[in-house]
Amino acid sequence: MKQENKVYFTDREEEFVNLLVSVGTRRPVAQLLVFLANKPKATSLEIEHGTDLRQPEVSVAIKYLGGQGWVTSRDIASEKKGRPMKTYSLAVPLKQIIASIEKAKKSDVENRLALVSRMKAFV
């Protein structure tokens, strides 16, 4: 039987994931961000084991983070045939990612407050 070593988030890391989720980040994306913040480079398989996410969830989260410009990937040369493996890492510091999330949330709140102000005009 094959034994797997699972990595679990510490209480502090889990709290950080929960904070990201509470501001509107999807849980797999939050878990991936926290994982990559603590591990500079990781393969998809390492991410799956370290976050307890399934491969499709990892792929969707990587695609989202890559679209934001927050994650980069590099091909790893393999001696075996088949698909080349990739390593993923944060493209920008975590503080910059948090600043981007903050800016987006502030913009969202300002837009909603502007809509409320427009609604008041009808009363």
N, C-alpha and C positions, 0 to 999 in steps of 0.2 A: 504494500500500500504506500502510495506517495504521501509524504508529509509536507504540509505547507506552513511556512512561517508567516503569520499574519501580523501586520503592524496596526496598532490601535492608536487613535488620537489620545493625547493627554486630556485631562479635564480642561485645561486652559485652551488647547486647540479646539476641543469640542465646543467650548463657549464661544470662541471666535467664529466657528462655523455657524452656530445658532444666531449670532449677531448678524452675520451676513445674510442669513435666511430671513431674519426678521425685518431687514430693510428692503427685501424684495429679490434677493439673489436666489436662484434655484439651488436646492440642496446639493446636487452633484457638482455644480459649478463652484459652490462655496467649498466643498470638500476638496476639489481639485486645486483650488487656489491655496488653501491652507497646506495641502500636501506638498505642492511645488515651492511654497515659501520656505519649507523646512528641508527640502531635498532639492538641491540645485539642478540635477538632471535625473530624469526617470523615463523608463520605457512604459509603453501602454500596459504591459503585464505588471510591472511594479506598481503602477498607479492603481490597477484593479485590486491587487492584493493589499496595498496600503490604505485604500479608502473603502474597501469592501463594496465597490461598485462593479456592475457588470460591464462587459466590453461595449455594448451599444451606448450605455450611459456615459462612459468615458469618452467615446467618439463624439457624441453630441456636445459634451462639455468642452472638449478640446476645440471643436469647430467654433463654438460660441466665443471662447476666449481668444482663439486665433483671429476671429473676425473683429474683435475689439482691439487687436494688436497687443494683447497682454501675454501671449504664449508663442514661442517659436519652436519649430521642430527641425531636427537634423537627421539625415539618414545614417545608419550604422552599416558599415560594410560587413557582410556575413559570408562565412565560408560555406554555408549550406545553400541549397537551392531554395527557391520560394520567394515570398515577399520580403523585401528588405525591412529591417526593424528601424524604428525611429526613436529618438530621445526627445523629450519635451522639457522645456525650461521656461521660466518667466522671462519675458522680453523686457519688462520694465520693473523697477522696484515695487514692492508691495505697497509702500506709502503712496506712490503715484497712482496705483490702481484704486486705492481707497479714496484718494482725492478725486478721481474720475467718477467714482460711484457717488461721492458727496455732491459733486457738481450736477450730475444728472438728477439726483433726488431734489436738490434745491430748485432746479429748473422745472421739474414736475410740479412741485408744491406751488411755485410762483404762477405757473399756468393755471392750476386749479383755483388759486385765489383770484386770479383775473376773471375766471368764469363765474365765480361766486359774486364778484363785484358787478358783472354784467347782469346776473340774475336779479340783483337788488334793484336795478333800473326798471324792472318789470313790476315791482311791487309798489 
